[in-house]
Amino acid sequence: MIQRAYKFRIYPDSEQEIALSKQFGHTRFVYNRYLNMRKEMHFQNHTTLTRFDCQSDLAKLKKAEGFE
C-alpha cells in the first residue's frame, strides 16, 4: 500500500488573514482553557473531564458570551 502526502500553500488576502487569525486565536483559547481545567481537576480529585463535559461547558460558555 502506497501512502502519499500532499502539501498545499495558501495565499490569503488581508481579510482572510484576519479571519484565520481570529479562528486560530479562538481555537488556542478553547484548547488552553480545557487543558487547564483538566489539569486542575486531576490535581485536586485525581479525575478528569470527559469530552462530553467539555462540550457541554463550551456550549454554556458560547451562550453566555453571546456567540450563538
Residue pairs with C-beta under 8 A, 6 or more apart in sequence:
12 20
30 58
34 49
34 54
34 57
34 58
37 49
37 54
37 57
38 48
38 49
41 47
41 48
41 49
42 48
49 57
62 68
